[in-house]
Amino acid sequence: MPIIFRTTGYYLALSLIFTSCKTVSTRGDAVDVAPIESVDSTKTSDNSARERLIREKEAKIKGYQASNNRDFDLLHTQLKVKFDYSSQTVNGEALLTLKPYAYPQDVLVLDAKDFDIHNTSILIGAEEIPLTYKYDQEKLILLLPEQVNRYDTLQVAIAYTAFPERGGKAGSAAITDTKGLYFINPEGEEKDKPVQIWTQGETVHSSKWFPTIDSPNERQTHDFFIKVPDQYISLSNGNKVDSQTNADGTRTDHWQMNLPHAPYLSALVVGEFAVIEDSIDGLALRYFVEPIYEEGAKKVFENTPEMISFFSSLLQMPFPWQKYDQVVVRDFVSGAMENTTLSIFMEALNLNEREALDSEWDYIIAHELFHQWFGNYVTTESWANLAMNEAFADYSEYLWLEHKEGRDHADMHHFNAIEQYMGEAEEKQVDLIRFYHEDSEDMFDSHTYAKGGRVLHMLRKLLGDEVFFEGLRIYLKDNAFNSVEVHQLRLALEKVSGKDLNWFFNQWFLSAGHPQLKVSWDYSQPDNVKLTLEQLQDVSRFPVFQIPFKVSIYKEGKRIEQSYTMDRAMQQFTLENGPGTDLVLFDEFSEILSTREERRGGELMKEQFRWSTSGLSRVEALDSLTSNYSDELDFLATMQAALEDSFSVVRELALHRLNRLEAEAGEVLQLEQKVLKMAEEDPNNAVRAAAIEALAGMNSGKFEQLFYRLINAPSYQVAGAALTAYLDIEDNVSEKRELYQRLKEEENIRIIAPLADYLTREKIAVEAVWMQEKLDKLDGESLYYFLGYYGDFFASVEGVSTAQAISTLGELASGHKQNYVRLAAFQSLFGFIDEAGVLTLVKSIQAAEEDEMIRQYQEYYISPYLENN
């Protein structure tokens, strides 16, 4: 991390200066003068150290990512666009209305990436005057005929052709490409794939398809006139106010956005879609999907009205825009994008009616919706402050889960986000608000998202719900249709709370790292338990954190909560818990973003599982008991309690551990009927699937008919588990073959995967065509999961040709847009590593991989073979 390097350099320089001062010493009247060479060497050392410091400080100045200067204020964009599908280009006419922001200007600089500029002009009254310009494929510099000041409003016209496929650069983990506008299957050559156009403007990619000031601190209204083939729907920001049919079989739709927003949030989508219409309190809601997914979309997006109502009530601020559309597209370069009034989602949300029963996409729908307030209505001033958009959207996932599913489910989501951040923190720890980053795409990481959301959670718990959400209302109200940086959030919360919050923002938003806590307990005085906390993080690099925290005390069947604050590196607290205490827990709900070293034996874990009101805490206890203290476990009592737990994750974990624990056969038998009932009736489909898996581990043959029947369960999650269990039963050869024939046209990965495993185990070579056809149809996570089965089949089944499999895996490993698919395909190639040319192939793929993380994984897999060759 650069800031650490600079600090080290600073201390090294001081050390050199201090050492060189000792080369001349005084002893009474006698003076020992060092040789000339030594003095010169000292001066050289001094100068070298000073020069190093100067270079570092100069680099810091140059590396600072400032908010973009606002020379002009972009007021309005009128845009007329039509598309050439064969050349994948955009022909556009833009009319921009602007005025100088503060100072007089005689040059206008616009962002316009990879255009052919046909002409530029300025409109003065009714007269259109051509403009001289300079253009370097990124910046369009217009030389104005005269100087203008902030009282002048000017209109500039530009005719151009945009080439989204030209130029470009690598994207980020969150946004994998930077073309700005994408033609999907533009000439209809790919079977079963629709023809679509869609845009992705964040961070600075709207200027790949129209000229603008592509900065998050800019605001514009706009009128987009979009010319499309008449059979297609067009979508854009704001409302469609007019539609004109043209003589050439096209249609021009006029979309008007009359509320200002940042250019990167401007969007359009073109394609064939079914539309589901909905509403909430007079606000029009629409969901657009491919026609075959219409029924599924009703389920996938069904909670949108309730989400809007919930967030509006929570923030005491209604949805701030004219309407809200949500559309699912193919080959999207991100999970989703929160364009103002028009969120675009990846194709994983294309679900049929049956698949939608297992839909778990509420979190991403809530995330993009919350952006309409945090990110669109109020927008980050610079990408350094991206957490002002993404931390809030990330935290909305918790808020919605807490409201809809309860705190236990929200806390589990929260814990998974902590784990996500901690995984990244092993590689880097940087400030949440980062004014020093090489590229704006670097900001889209688990610090900005997962850590940012957890920091907001701590802030909420510090202030309390009433003050926290009132502070957010003030923050939104005071900064409506404007750009913000982190200090505006602090000031709004201070205004409402009456508290100074600089300390919190300094350590969590403006510093790197997190506490690494060692938690110790002293139970020698049971009525006055002592808690000792120690911060173990490197304090030369990271803060000593001020940590408000809570201790839960369980006694006489009640939970008591005590609040404390740690403000030293090591500190002891006496709880004064009193007699009759059954359990004490530090930070029971894992509210603090930290690592934690805490030794708790089996007996304490039993008490934690028994008493804790936190589902997350009970999951932790059950996990520990069944992993580390199984020899101390009262198997039957613990499992009975776990299988009846109100939190589905506890029940699911218990089922997964059931057959891994050493237990008497009679004890397992006593649980059989309970597990059987869960497989049939549990309200959670993941729990039902886990129960089926547990029954298969107990005695698969005994439950053969149950498994066969549940293959027809409405939920694919349940059906897939039942199919796996049935196909794992020995014998039933003809029944399995018949089942395969009946199900082989299914397209859901939960059915495809067990069928593929069956074909591999039974070595049914004649179904190689089926394996290839399934792979060709899958994408995203489903493709990722299937690749292992595909590779195993072609690598282990005799009588199949491996050439096509190797070619297919090579193409996916080198060219697929999703890095996790590339990695899975790369791994699968090692099943063929002994075949001629495969080692050379994987070496070439690894050498060409541009994603550093993926390249490191590839190097790990390939290194043993390089050592042996």
N, C-alpha and C positions, 0 to 999 in steps of 0.2 A: 504493500500500500504506500503511495507516494508520501503521505504525511509522516509515516513512520521513518521512511528513508531520510526525509529532511531533518527530523529530530535527531537521528543517529549522526548525520553529518554535522549538525550543529555542535554536539558534544565532542565529536572527534576534533573539530576545529579548535575548540577551547583547550582541549588536551594538548594539541600541538603548540599552541601559543604559550601555554603555561610552561611546557617543557623547554621551549626555546629561551624563555626569560632566564632560566637558570644557567645558561651558558656563560654569563658574565657575573662574577661574584666579587664581593668586597671583603677584605680581611684587614682591618685596621687601616694603615696608610698604604699598604701594598695592594696593588691591583693586578689580578691575573687577567690578562687579555687573551681571549680565545684567538686562535689562528684566523687569518683572513678567510681561509676556506670555510671555517665553521661559521663565521659571521654571515658570509654569503649564503651558506646553506640555511642558516636560520631565517634570513630575509626571504629566501626562496620558499621556505616552509610557511612563513607568515603570509607571503603573497599568495601562495598556492591555496592555503586554507581560506583566505579572504575571497579569492576568486571563486572558489567552490561555493562559498556561502552566497556570493553575489549571483552566481549562475542559478543556484537553487531558488533564490528569492525572485529572480527575473522569470524563471520558469513558472513559479507559482502565479505571478501576475499574468503571464500568457495563458496559463492553464485554466484560469478562472472563467467559468461559463456564466457570463452575465445574461440578464434578461435582454432581449433584443431591443435596441433603440427604436423608438417610434418617431421616425421622421415624417411619416404620413399616417393619417387616420383613414383606413379603408371603411367607407360608409356603406356602400352597396355594390353588388355585382349582378349584372344582367348577363346571362350566359345562354348562348344557343349552340347546342351540340348535336352532331349526328355521327354515326359510327360506320367504319368500313370493316366488316367482319373478316374479310379475306386478308387484309393487310394488318389487322388489329391496331387500327389507328383511330384517333378522334379528331374530327374536323370541328373547329369551334370559332365562334365570334364572341368576344368578351367586351363588355362595356363597364368600366370600373369608375365609380364615383368616389373621389377622395378629397381630402384637404390636408394641408400641412398641419402637423400636430402642435408644434410650438414655434419653430424657427422658420424663416423664409427658406424656400427651396427652389433650385433651378434644375434639379435632376430627380427623376423618380426611378427607384430600383424595385423591380418586381421579381418574385420567384417564378421561374418557368423552366422546368427541367425537360430536356430532350424534345424540344419543339422544332418545327420549321416555322419561322415567322414569315407571314405573307405581307402584312402591312400593319403599321401603327399610326394612329392619328389622335389628335386632341380636338374636342368639340368646344368651340367658342361661339355661343349663340347658335345660329343655324349653320355656321360654317364649320367644316371639317378640315383641319390643317394637318398634313402629314408630319410625322415626328421622325427625327433622326434617332437612331438607336444603336447600341452596342449589345452583343449577345454572345455568351460563352457556353451555351447549353445548360446553364444553371441560373444565371442572373440576366434579366432583361433590363438594360439601363436606357431609359428614355430621356432625351435631352429636351427640356421644355423650352418653348420659344421665348419665355420671359420668366423672371422670378415671381413666385407666388408666395403669399403669406397665409397665416392661419385663418384669415377672414375670407379667403378665396376657396371656392369649391370648383373642382375641375372634373371633367369626364374624359377618360382615355379609352380609345377603341383599339382592339388588337384582333386581327384575324390570323389563325394559326392552324397547324396540324400537330397533334401530340402523338408521340411514339412511346407508349408505356413499356414496350418490349426493349427499347433501346436503353443502354446505360444501366443505371441502377447499381445497388450494392447489397451486401448481405444484411439481413434483418437482425432480429433479436430472438431470445427464447420465447417472448410473448407474441411478437409479430415477425413472421419468418421471411418476409419479402418486402420489397420497397417499390414495386411498380406503380402503386397508386390506383391504377384502374386495370381490371383483369377481364379478359375474354375467356370464357369457359366453353370448350368444345365449339369454337366459333363457326365452323362450317358443318357441324353436325356429323362428323366422321366417327365419333365414338358411340358405339351402340349403348343404349340404356342410360345415356348421360344427356341431360338437358343443355340447351344453348342458353348461356347466361352472360350478363355483364354485371360487375359490381365493383365498388371502390373501397379502398382502405387508406384513409388520409393520415392517420397518426403514424409517425410524429410530424413529418414535414413532406408528405407525399400527395397532398391535394394538388400541389403545383406540378405534379406529373400529368395532370389532365386539364387544368385551367390555370391561367396566370393570376397570381394573387400575392398578398403579403403573408407568407406561410409561417405564421408565428402564433404561439398560443396566447400571447397577450394582445392579439388583434381581434376585432369584432366586425362583423358585417351582417347585413341582411342581404337577401338575394332573390332573384327571379331566374329560375332555370327553365329553358325551353328545350325539351328532350325529344328528339325525333327518333322513333323506333318503328320496326316492322309492326303492322297492325295487329298481328296475332299475340304480341307480347304486352305484358303489363310493365309500366315504369313506376318506380317509387323514388321519392326524394324527401328532403326535409320540408317541414311545414305542410301546407295544404295544396292539393291539386285544384286550381281555380278555373282551368279551361282545358279543353282537348279538341284539337282540330284534325279531321281526317284529310289526308293529302291524296292527290290523284295517282301517286306512284305506289300505292299500297302501303304507305307508312302513315303514321299518326304523330302529331306534335302535342305533347303534354306540357302544360304550363304549371310548374310547381313554384309556389310563393312562400318564402320564409320571411315573415315580417317582424321577427324578433331577432336581435343581434346574437351571434354566436361565433366561435372561433372557426377560421377556415378549415382546420383539420377535421372538424366535425361535419363538414359538408359531404353529402353522399348521394349516390344514385344506385339503383338496382334495376336491371332489365331482364325479363324472362317470362316463362309461362308458370303461373302459380295459381293455386286455389287460395281463396281468402275466407277466413273465419272472422266474422264481425262480432264485436263485443263492446261493452261500454261500462263506465263507472262515473256516477254523478255528472252525466252529460258529456264526459270526455270520450271521444271515439277511440276505440282500440281495435286493431286488426292484426291478424296473424297470417303470414303468407308462407306456404310450403308447396312443394311439388304436389300435384293433384292426388297421387296415390297415398300421400301421407295426411290427407285432410282430416280423417277421423282421429288419427293419433295426435295431431296438433291440438285438437280440442282438449285433450287430456294434458299434453305437455305444457301448454300455456294457460291452463284453466285458472291458475292462482293469480294471474296478473292483476285482475281487478282488486282482489283482496290485498295484494302487495301494495298497490298504489294507495288504497285506503289506509293501510297500516302505516306506511312511510309518511303520508301526508299528515296523519294524526300525530305521529311521533314527533315530527318536526314542526307541527303547527303551521304548516305551509303547504298549500295545495300544489298538485303537479303543475310545474311552471310553463308548460308548452301547449301548443294548439291541439295536438293529437299524439298518439303513440302507436307506431307500427313496429312489428317484429317480423323478420324474414329469415328463413333458413336457406343458405346457398351452398353450392358445391365448391370444393377445393379452397375453402377460405383459409387465409394465411394467419389466422389467430383463432382463439376460442370463440370470441365474439367482439363486437365493437359498438360502442355506445353513441353512434352518430345522433345528433339532436333530432328527436321525434322519430328516429328510424334506426333501431338496433339490428345489426346483422349478426347471425349466428352460424357456426360451423355445421356441417351436414350431420354430425352425430345426433343432432336434435331432430333429424328426419326419422320419425318412428311411426310404425303402423299402429293400429288400434291395440293389438295385443302387446307389442313391445312397450307401448306407453304405460302399461300397468306397472312396469318396473322403472319408470322414468325417475331419475334422480337429478334432474337438471334445474330444480328450483333455485339452487345456489347461483348459477350463472345468470339466470333470468333476473333474480334480485340484484345481482352485481351490476348488470348493465342498466337496469331501471334506476338504481340509486345514483348512478352517474348523471342522470338527467338533472339532479340537484347539484351533486358534488362532481364537477368536471365540466358540465355544460352550462348550467345557470351561473355557477361560480367556477372559474377555470384557473388552473395553475398559471402563474405568470411566466414561468420558465420550466424547462424540463428538469432543472435541478430541484424544483419544488413538486415533482410529480406525485409525491405522496399525498399532496392536497387533493388529488383526484383519486388515486388508486388505493390509498389506505382506507378511505371512507367506503369505497365500493367493496373492498375486501371485507370490511367490518359489517357491511350490510348483510352479508351471508350469515353471520352470527345472529344479527338482530332478527332476521326473518325466521331462522331455525328456532330461535328462542321463542318467538311468538307462535309459530305454527306447530312445532314438534315438542317444545319444552326445553328447559335449560340443559338437561342432560345431553340431548342431541347437539345443542349449540356448543356446549363445552367440549364434546368430542371433536367437533369440527375445529374448534379453537386449538385443541391440543395437537391435532394433525398439522395445523398451520405453524405452530411452534416447531414441530419436528421438521417441517419443510424449511423454515428459516435456519434452524440449527444445522441442517445438512449443508446449506450454502455457507454458513458461518465457519465451517471447517476449512473452507477455501479462501474466504475473504470476509472481512468485517470493516464496513465503511459507514460513513454518516448516512442517516436516513434522508436528510436534506443535503444533497451533494452538489456543491458549486464547482467541484473539480471532477470531471469525467471526460473521457476521450470522445464519446459519441452519445447523442441523446438516446440511442437504442440501449445503451448500457444501463440506463435507469430502470428498465423493465425487468426487475429481478425479485427475488424473494425478500430482499430488504424492503423495497418499496411496497410490495403487496403484503406478504405474510407478517413481517415485522411491523409494518405500518399499522395493520389492523390490530395487532396485539398491543401496540402502544396506545391506540385509541381506547382499547378495552381497559387498560390500566387507568387511563385518564378518566374514563367514565366511572370506574370504581372509586377513584380518588374523590371525585366531585359529587357523586350521587346522581341518580337519573334525572331528577327535576332540574338541577343546575346544569348538568351536561347538555341535555337536549334543548333547554332554553338558550344556552350559549350557542349551540349550533343554529338555532333559529335566528338569533341576532347576527351571527356570522353570515348566514345566507342573505338575510334582509339587507344588511349594510353593504354587501358586496355583489348585489344582484347584477347580472349581465356584465360582470367585470372580472378582472384577473386578480389573483391573490398570491401571497407567499405565506409562509408558516406563521409569521408574526401576527398577521391579521386574525388567525385562529386563536392564538394566545390572548390577544387583546380582547376579543369577544368573550372568551371564557373568564378572563379576569374581571371584565365589566360586570358579568352576572354573578360570579362567585365572591367577589371582593377579596380574592386571594392573589398573592404574587405567584405566578407559575413559571417564572424564568428558569428556576432550578430544574423543573420537570422537562421543559422544552430543551434546555441546554444539554441535559444528559441523555435524553431519548431521541430527540429530533436532530440535534446539531452535533452529536458525538457518536463515535462508533462503539460497537461492542454491546455487551450485556453482562449482568452479574453471573459469576460462577460461584454458587453458594455451597458451603458445607454446613449441614444442619446437624446439630448434636443435642441430645436430650439427657438431662440428669433427673432420674426418678427417685433419688435417695430420700427426698422429702415428698411423699406422694401428694400432700395437700398444697405444695408449693413447687411444682415442677419447674425446672430451669431449662430454658431454651438458649442455646448458643449458636449464633450465626457468624460465619466468616466468609468474606469475599475473597476468592482465590484468583480472580482475573489479574492479568499483568497491568498493574496500576501505572506503569510508565507509558502504557499505550492507551489505556481505557480509564474511564472515571472510577472513583470510588462512589458507588451509587447511593443516593438517598432513596430508601425503599419503604414506603408504607406497606404494611402487611397485616393479615388477620390470622388469628389462631382460633381454631374451633375446639370447644370443650364439650364433651358429651358426659352428662351425669344425670342420673335419675330419669332416664328416658328423654331428656331434653338436650337441645343443642344451644350452646352459649357462644357468642362470637366476641372476641376481644381484639382491639386494634392497637397496633404499635407502629413505630417508625425506626428503621435502622439507618443511622447516619454516620457510622464508622465502619472501618474495614473489618473489625471484629467486635462483637457486642453480645452481652448476655442479658436475658430478660427473665424475670421471675413472674410466673403466671398468676399466682394466688388463686389457683383453681378450686381449692377447698376439698373437703372430704367427699367420698363417693364418686370420684371421677372414673369413668370407664375408658375414656380415650381422649387424647389431645392430638390435633393435627395442625401442622404448619401449612398455610396457603392451600387449604383443602380443595379449592376449585381451580388450582393452577392459574391464578390470575397474573402472577408475576412472570415476565419473560426472563427466564434464567435457566441455566443448567443447575442440577441439584444433586449433591452427594449426601445421601441420608441412609444410615443403616437402621433397618427396622426388621426385627426377627419375625419368625413365623407366628408367634402368639400375638404380636401387635398387628400383624396383617390380618389375622383372624378377627380381631376386634374392629379393625378398620372396615373389613367387609361386612361385619355384622351391623355396625352402628352408622356408618357414614351416610349422609343424605345426598351426597354427590355421586351421581352415576359414574362419572369419570374416576373418582376415588375408588369406587367399588371395582371398576374394571382393573385398575392398577393393582388392587389387593388380590383379586382373583387370579390375575396373570402371574403375580409373584407367588402366590400359594401353589398354583398348579405347575409352576416352573422350577421354583427354588426350594419349596418346603413341602413337596408332595408326601414325604415320609412322615410329616407331622399333621397331615391333613385328615380331618374327619370326613372321609370321602362322601358318604351318603348324605350327611347333614348339609355339607357345603354345596354339593351338587343339587340337592333338592331346593335349597334356598336360591341358588343361582338360576336354576331353570324356571323359577317362579318370579324372578326379579322383574320389576316394572320397566327397567331399561333394556331395550332389545339387544344392545351391544353386549351386555352381561350375559343374557341368555345365549346369544350366538357364540360367545367365547366359551361358555361352559360346554356347549355341544361339540365344539371343535376339540376341546381337551378331553372329552369323555373317554374316548378309546385310547388315549395316549397315557393315561394314568394307570398305575398298578392298583387293581381293586379286586376284591372277591367277586366271583361270578354271580353270587347271590345278590350282592349290592348293585351290580349293573342291571341284573334282572328286575330289581325293584324299581328301577328308573325307566324300564322299557315302555310301560304303558304311558308314562308322562311324555316321553320323547315321541311316541307314536301319535299321541294327541297333538303335539306341537307340529309334527309334520303335516297333519291334516288341517289344523285350525288356527295356528298362530297368526295374529294379525300382520306380522311382518314377514314378507316373502324371503328375505335373507335368512331369517331364523328358520323358516320352513325348509329351505334348502339345506341348511346346516343340520337340521334334524334328520332329513333323509340320508345325508352323508353319515351321520352317527348310527342310524339303524343299519346301514350297509356294513359298517364296521363291526356291529354287534353280531349280526347273523343275516347276511344278505339273502340267502335262500329262503329264509322264513318270511321275508317281506316282499318276495318276488311279485306277487299280485298287486300289492300297494304301489310298488315302483312303476309297474306297467300302467296302472290306472292314472297315476299322477303325471305321466308323460303328456297327458292331455290337459293338464292344469292350465288355466288361463295365463298364469305368470310364466314367462320364459325362464325366469330364475329357478322356479320350482320344477318346471318341466325338464330343464337341463340337468339339474341335480338327479332327478328320477331316472332320466335316460342314462346318465353316467353309471348310476348304481345298477341298473338293469343290465347294461352291456358288460359290466364287470363280473356278473354271475357266470360261473362255469356252466358248460353245456348250453342248452337252448339254442343250438346252432341255427336251425331253420327259422325259429322265431326272431332271432336277431337279424337274420338276413332279410326277413319280411319287414321288420321294423325299419331297417336301413332303406329299403325300397320305398317304404311309405313316407319317410321323412327326408329323403335326400334332396328334395326341391326346396326345403326350408332355407332361409337366408339369414337367420339369426345365429350369431356366433355361439350362443349357449347350446344350440342344437348341433351346429356344424362341428364344433370342437370334439364332443364325444363320438360323433360319427367318424371323424378323421382318425381319432385314437383307435377306434374299433377296427378300421380298415388296416391300420398299421400293425396292430397286434395280431390280427388274423392273416396278415400278409396277402391281402386281396389285390393283386397287381392289376387286375383288369379295371379297377376304378381310378387309375392314374389320371384319366381324363377328367373325372369328377373333381379330384384334388386341384387340378390346374384351373378348371372353370370356377371353382369357389374362390381361389386366390385372386383370379382376375376381377371378380366382382366386389371384393372386400376393399375397405380403405380404413384409415384412421386406426383407432384402438382395436377394432375387430381384426384388421389385417395384422396388426402387431401380435395379437394373441395367436392367430392362425399360423404364422410363419414357422413357429417351432414344430407344429404338427406336420406341416408341409415338408419341412426339411427332414424330419424323422422318417416320414413315409418314403421319400425318394432315396434316402441314404440307406435304409434298412430292408426294404422289400425287394426281393429278387425278381428279376424279369421286367423291371421298369427301366426306361431310359433316363439317365441322369442329366443328359446334355441340356434339355430344356429347363430343368429345375435349376441347374447351375447358372444358366443364362438369365433366367428370371430373377433369381436371388442377386446376381451381380448387378442387374439393372436397378433393382430396388435399393440395394446397398449403396450404390453410387449416385442415384438420381432422384430418389423419392423426396418430396418436399418436407416430410416430417422426420426429424432427426431420430426419434425413437424407432420408427419403422426401418430407417437405414441401419440402425444398430442391430435390430432383431434379424434382419436379412443377412447382415455381416456375420453374426453369430451362427446362423444356420448353415452358412457356407462351410463351416469347419467340419460338418458331417461328411464332406466330400474332399477333405484336405489332402488325402493321399492320391486323388486322381490328378492326372497330368494337367498342369496349367492353373490349378486352383490356388496354390500358394502364391504364384505370381499375380493372380487376379486379386486376392485379398491384399497383397502388398500394394498394388497400384491403387486400390480403393482407399486404403488407409493414407497413402501419400497425397491423394487428391481431396480428402475430406477437409472442409473449411471450418467446421464446428469444433472448437478446441476440446470441449468436453467429450464429444463423441470420438475424436481422434485419440484421446487418452485411453478410453475404454477399448478401442480397437487395438491400440498398442499392447494393452494388457493381454488380450486374447491371442495376438499374433506372436508375441515375444518368445514363448517356448519353442515355436517352430523355427524361428530365426536362429535360436541358439543351437538347434540340432542340424542346421544346414549351413 
